[in-house]
Amino acid sequence: MRSSVSFLVDNARRLAEVAQTKGAGESAWTFMIGPEGGIEMVAGADEPLETLIMSRGARAVWRVRREASVIRVEGRMGRERCLIEQPVTADTRHAGLLSSSRMYELRDSGE
């Protein structure tokens, strides 16, 4: 059990660190590890973490929110939960979580 808590908290801390350093963009992200180990990122998802675990079969879920003065990371893995809150540092107070530039392109599979 200790290793699952450590995994959950370690990744929540890493996500909080990234949220401190990133530029303008979406201020709420949900990160999920799927049943087969794939990672999915969803911008602005507001579903409860428990719902995401049940509906998507996720092994672990973290929600990262940047608000005016605080970064909040909630994590859930099985019955384990964590919450990390830290003040936004002065040099990133007006920044979002991820860059606003598009780093992917969606194409129709029928091309």
N, C-alpha and C positions, 0 to 999 in steps of 0.2 A: 504494500500500500504506500509506503514511503516514496517509492520511485515514481508513482503516478502523481502524487502531490508535488514532488520536486519538478517533474516534467511540466505540469500545469503552471506552477509559479514561475519557473525559469523562463518559460515562453511568454508569460504575461509581462514579466520584467523587460524582456527583449522588445516586445511590442511597445511598451511604454517609452523605452529609450528611442526607438525609431520615431514614434509620434512626436517626441521632443525636437527632433532634428529635421523633419520634413517640411517642405514649402507648402504653398497654397494649394487647395484642392478640397476634396470631400473631407468632412470632419468626423464622420462616423463610418467605421468599417467592421465587418464581421469576418473572422477567419475560422475555417473549419478544416479538420482532418477527417476525411471520409472513411467509410468502412474498409476500403482497400488501401488506405494510406495517402491518397491524393489530397492536395491542399486546394481549398477554394476560398476566394476572397469575394465578398459581396459588399458593395457600397450602400450605406444607409439602411441596412436591414434592421427592422425594429421588432422582429419576432422574439419572444422570450428564448433564452438559450436552451431551455429544456425542450421547447417545441422543435427547435432546429435539430437537436440530437435525435428526437423521436421521428420526425418527419423525413429527415435526410439520412438517418443512420450514422450520423457523425460520431467519431470516437472522442473528439475534443472540439470545443468551440470557445473562441475568445471574441469579445466585442470591445473595440477601442473607440472612445469618444474624446474629442477635443472640445472643450467648452472655453469660455472667456478666460478663465484663470486656472483650470484644472484639466489634467489628463486622467481619464478613468478607464481601467482595463478590467473587465469581468471575464472570468474563465470558468468553464464547466467541463468535467471529464468524469463520466459515470456519476458516482455520488459525491465526488470531490468538487469543491467550489473555491474560487479565490477572487479577491477584489483588491486592486492596487489603485491608489489615487496619489497623484503628485502634482504640485503646482507647475504651471507652465512657466518656463524660464523667460526672463525679460527679452532675450534676443529672438525668441520664437513665438511670442505672445500672439502675433497676428497671422501666424502661419497655419495652414491646414495639415492634414495627415499625409497625403500623397500629392505628388506633382499634378498639375492640371493638364499637362501634355499627355496625349494619347500614345501609349506604348504598344498598341496592338491594332489589328485590323480584322474585322469580321467579314467573311466572304460567304457567298451562297455556295453550298456544296454541289449545286447543279451546274457549275461553270464548266 
